Amino acid sequence: MSGATYSSAGVNLELYREGMARLPAHMRRTQCPRVMSQEGGFAALFALDFKGLFARGYEDPLLVSCTDGVGTKLKVAVDTGVHHTVGIDLVAMSVNDALCTGAEPLFFLDYVALAKDDPILLEQIVRGIADACVECGCALVGGETAILPDMYHPGEYDLAGFCVGVVERKRLVDGRQIQPGDVALGIASSGFHSNGYSLVRKAVFELGGLSVTDRVAALGGQTVGEALLTPTRLYAKPVKAVLGHYRVKQVVHGIAHITGGGLVENLARIVPDTVQVVLERGSWNVPPVFPWVQSLGGIAADEMERVFNMGIGMVLVVSPHFADSIQKQLADLGHESLRLGSAKASKPDAERVVLL
């Protein structure tokens, strides 16, 4: 009788090595001269020269760090067999958060946990991660792949991502600069992004009785899978462009990434207690994917607004004198933006954001 082996425990080292061999090419296309690490090392190295995008070098740099996952959107990826788009989601969820400080994203790492060794699946995921890193100007410097046969059912996996960025202290955007008269500009989302998928899946699959291959007339004939796997929009290019355009004055006073909790809760995180931002509900058109899911699940309107972004993925709170200029810059970069409302003086015990 032979003894136990790693393979008999569910981990195939040969397949694992094959999977690892597929990844360096995707990582290399994201990297810049500041990446100093060698392939196969135990840690990633990144040079702190801080000759950043927003300034001619940083005088007093602050490091910014973010981490996030993709959540149960991964269940839809498993059901469809399409896995590269969730790699984009993974990067977007952390990088978009880092942008809310005014930071330039520097580098990204991923954690991929698989039920079994699957080189093709792993490469699809990392290809999406690399594509998003290229789009954001963020180097993919490393990661971890864990094979956990006793933790996940066959075909299932989980993802986590980690982003590090840098911002000049005097150009930090943290919401404290928001003042009465400022304008809230919303940048359109691409759909649900990566939040609320437990509710989405319940509405679409359990209550609506649909499958990922069903086509939806209300969504232009898209399949359910295509609609639900639309990746989270990456906001690095437009936010970098706007922040880099104003080098003398700080005209962007606050940035909010609209994730779980919806528009009101996420914007309220950055509004000071002397200010209230009043948003107008009819100032933007809600994309059809939201009422479609609402109808399938019989979801109340206030629950929709509490859980989902409802078509606004990022909010910039800006000086009113520069709002038109910023909207034009965003339009030139292909991003629709809308005036959602404005800030006014408020008492400390008042709600920070109201949607009327």
N, C-alpha and C positions, 0 to 999 in steps of 0.2 A: 504493500500500500504506500503510495507516494505521499509526501507531506504537502501542506498547503502552499500555494504560491500567490503572488500578487494578482495574477491573472484569474485564478480561481476565486479570488475575493471581489472580482469585478473591475480590476484596473489592468488594462493592456498597455504595457510600457512601450511596445513597438508602435502601436497606434498613437500613443501620447507623443512620442518623438516625431512621428509624421505630422501631427497637428502643430507642434511647435515649429517645425521646419517651414510651414506654410505662412507663418506670421511676420518674420522680419521684413519681407519685401513691402508689406503694407505699412509697417512702422516707418521704414526709411523714407517713404514719400511724404511723411508728415514733418520730418525733422529739419532743423535749422542749425547753423554753426554753433549755437549756444548749447546744443546737446553734446556732451562730452563722453558719455558712457559707451562702453564697448559691448557688443552683443555677447550674451552668455554670462555677464557679470551678475553679482548679487544685488546690486542697487543701480539706480539711474542717476547720472550726474548732469547738472544743468548749470552753466556759467552765469554768475550774478553780475554781468556787466551792466545790466539795466539800461542799455541803450534802446529804450522802448519806442513804441509807435507814437505815443502821445507827447513826447518831449525829447529834447536833445540830451537824453540821459536823465536819470532820476537822482534828485538831491537827497530826498528823505523818503525812500520807498517803504511801502507797507506790503507784506505778502498777504494774499487773499486765498482762502481755501474753501472748497465746497465738495460735498459728496451727495450722491443720490442714486436711485435705481430706476427701473422702468415699471415695476409693479405688475399687475395681472394682465397688462397688455401683452405680456409674454405668452399667455395662454392662447391669444389669437394668433400669434406668430407660430406656435406649435401646431395649431389646428390647420393653418394654411400652408405650412412648410416654407414660409418666407421669413428669413431671419436677418437680412441685412438692414432693414429699416429700423429695427429695435436698437441696433448699434448706433444709428443716428440719434435716436431718442436718448440713449444713455449719455452721450456727449452733451446734447442740448440741455438736459435737465440740470447739469452742474455748471456748464459754461454760461448759460443764461442767468443763473443765480449770481455768478461771479461778476457779470457785467453790471449788476445792480449797484455795485460799489464804484463804478467807473473804471474797473480794472481791465488791464490787458491780459487775457488768458495766456499763460506760458506753456504749461505742459499738463498732460492727462495720463492717468493710469486706469486700467480696468481690472475687474475681478469677474471671472466667468466660472460658474459652478455647473458642471454637467453630470447627468446621471451615469453616463458611460463615455468612453473615448469615442469621439466622432470628429475626425479631422475636417471633413467637408462642412459640417455645421459650424464648427469653431471658426473656420476661415470666413464663412458668410458673415458671422457676427462681427468679427474684427475688421472685415472689409468695410462694413458700415461705420464702425467706430473711426477708422482711418479716413474715410470720405468726409465725415463731419469734422474731424480735426483739421484736415486740409482747408475746409471751408472757413473754419474759425481762426486759422493761423495759430493753431495750438499743437505742440509736438506730442505725439504718442510715444512715451519714453519707456513703457514697460507695462507689466500687469501680472496677473496670477491666474492660472487655470487649474481648477480643482475638480477631481473626479470623485463624486460622492454617490456611489450606487445605492447606499442605504438611506439617503436623504431625499432623493427625487425618484418619481416614477420614470420608466423608460421614455425617452424623448423630451422630458422636461429639463429645464435649466433655469438659472437665475443670474442676474447681472448687477454689478455695482460699479460706479465710476467715481473718480476723484480728480478734481481740477485744482491747480495752483496758478494764481495770477499775481499781478503787481499793480499798485497804483501809487502815484505821488501823494504824500500826505495832504498837501495843500489842495489837491484836486479830488480828494475823496468825496464821493457822492453817497450821502447817508440819510438824506431827507431833512436834516436839520436846517437846510437852507430854504426849504419850502416856505413861502410867504403869501399873504393875501394878494390876489390878483394873478397868481401863477395859473398857467393853463395845463390841463391834463390831456396829453396826446396819447391816444391808443394806437398801437400797431397791431394789425390783424394777425390772428392765429391761423394755423392750417387745419384746425379741427380740435379734437379732444386733447391733442398733445399726448401726455402720458399720465393723466390724472383721471380718477373717477371710473376706471375700467371695471371695477367690481360691480358698480351700478350699471354701466353700459352693457356688460355681458349678461347681467340678469334681465335687463329690459329686452335686449335683442334676441338672445338665445333661449332663455327660460320662458319669459312671458310672450315674446314675439314669435317664438317657434321657428326662427330662421336659422340657416346654416351659412357658413362663410362663403359658399359658392352662389348663393341666391343673389339675383340682381335687383337693384332698388331703383324704381323709376324716379322717385323723388330726389335721388342723388345722381341723376343723369345717366343711369344705367350701370353705375359702378356695382361691383359685387360687394357684399357685406365685408368680406375680408379686406378688399382694397380700401374701403371707406375707413375701417377701424385701424388699419395699419398705416395710414397717412402719417409720416414722421413729424415729430415736433419741429416747429420752425426754429431755425438758427438765427439769432439776432446779433451775432458778433460783428458782422460787416457794417450794418447800418448804425449800430451804437458806437462802434469805433470811429466811423466816419463823422458822426455828429460831434462826439466829444473832441476829436482831433481838429475839427474845424474852428473851434473857439479856444484859442490858446491863451488869450489874455484874460477874458472874462469867463466866469463859470456860469453859464446860462441854463444848464441842466441841473435842477435842484434836487431831483429825486427820480429813481428808476425802480419799478416794481415788476417782477416776473409773475405773471398771473398763472398760478398752479392750483393745487387743491385748496379749497376755501373760496375760490372764485375772485371776482374783481374787487369787491368791497373789502374782504378780509385781507387780501394780499397788499392792496394799496394802503390800507390802514396801518400796516406794519412800519411804514416809513414816514407817516405824517406826524409832525410835532403836535403837542397838546394845546398849542395856541391857535391852531389852524383847523379848519374843516374843508374838505374837498367835496363839492357838490357835483355829482355826475347825473347826466340826463339820459334816461333809459332809451329814448328814441334817437340818440345821436349816432348809432351805428346799426347796421343790418346784421341780425343774427344769422349765421350760415345755416343752410337747410339740414345739415347733419344733426343739429341740436334738437329742433322740433320733431324730427323723425324719431330719434331715440325717446324723446319725451312722450310722444304719442304711443309708441310701442309699450312703454312701461307705465303709462298713466302717472307720470312724475309731476308733482306740483311745481309751479313756476318758481317759488322761493327755494325749493330744493335744487332745481336746476342751477339757479344763480349762486347757491351756496357751494355746489360741488364743482361746476365746470367753468371754464374761462368764457364761454358764450361768444366766442369769436374775437376776443381781445387777448393777445398773448403777452404783450409788454406795454407798460405805461411809462411815458416820460413826463415828469412834471417840470415845466420850463417857464422861463421868464416870458411874459406876454409879448414883449418887444421882439422876441426872436422866434415866436411860434410859427409864423408863416414861412420864414427861412428854413426852419428845421423840417417842416412838412414838405417843402420843395426838395430838400436834400434826400429825404426818405423816399419820395416819389421817384427821384432820379435813380435810386438804387433798387427800384422795383418793389418797394414796400408801401402798401396803402396805410395811411394814418388818418385818424379822425379826432376832432375836438370833442372830448367826452364831457368836459365841464371845467370848473375853475375853483380856486381856493379862496376862502374868505376867513376873516378873523373869527375866532371861536373861544368859548370858555373851556377850561381844562376838562370838565366833566361831560362835555358833549361828544357825540360820536365823531370819530375822526373822518369817516367817509360815509356819505349818504347817497343812495341811488333813487332818484325821483322819476 
